[in-house]
Amino acid sequence: MEVSRRQLLGTGAAATLLAGTAAKAQSLAQIVARLRDPLPVPANVVPVSPLPATGPAPIVTGPVNPALLARARAAFDRHRSALTYTDVVGIADFSRPSREPRFYLLDTASGRITSHYVAHGRGSDPDHSGWLERFSNDMGSEASSSGGYRTGDYYPGKYGRSIRLSGLDTSNSNAEARAIVVHSAWYAEPEVATEHGKLGRSEGCFALSYNSLQQVLQRLGPGRFLYADKIA
């Protein structure tokens, strides 16, 4: 049967697309693989159990931006010695608007990802557009800060049980002094994004919905890595 030129071009385009998709998946798998090597776990602390693996090789199934994931990996490598556990990593992609799930929990053993809504600081979005415009590490800025964080202890805060954070980079070195933490908030519930097209704003904290925070409390826990940034 004779094949038309249009059919040949279509076949070539499909092959190119499939090849690009396969290469991208391989690249993401390699990035996740770099996060798999765990540090020794102290005998007196029980680590969070990872999600069950679905195959022999780690595969990223979530919508994390590959460029941001690469930055998170590089930061993770730089700060590995400051971490107690490496089984779960948190990533906040502030390139995306607050109306979209942009806080990810990455299981480094299986490569599985869950995504959640997260609010940014009002100082990062003074017009309340729903987009993070700038980061700041300044005291009183009420802005979100970029960089790597080490998760600290649980504590009962204004919004209930929360997680303390310590900044690991010069871009977020004032995190503890500014009381930047992970907590839940009514303005970070999915219904707020649905109704208003954006979430409310925090004072620089990672504000999640109540249900998302429960997953973070269970899976991320103290002594793990959280990374926040945006791709211009």
Secondary structure by P-SEA (a helix, b strand, c coil): ccccaaaaaaaaaaaaaaaaaaaaaaaaaaaaaaacccccccccccccccccccccbbbbcccccaaaaaaaaaaaaacccccccccbbbbbccccccccccbbbbcccccbbbbbbbbbbcccccccccccccccccccccbbbbbbbbbbbbbbccccbbbbbbbccccccccccccccccccccccaaaaaaccbbbbccccccccaaaaaaaaacccccbbbbbbbcc
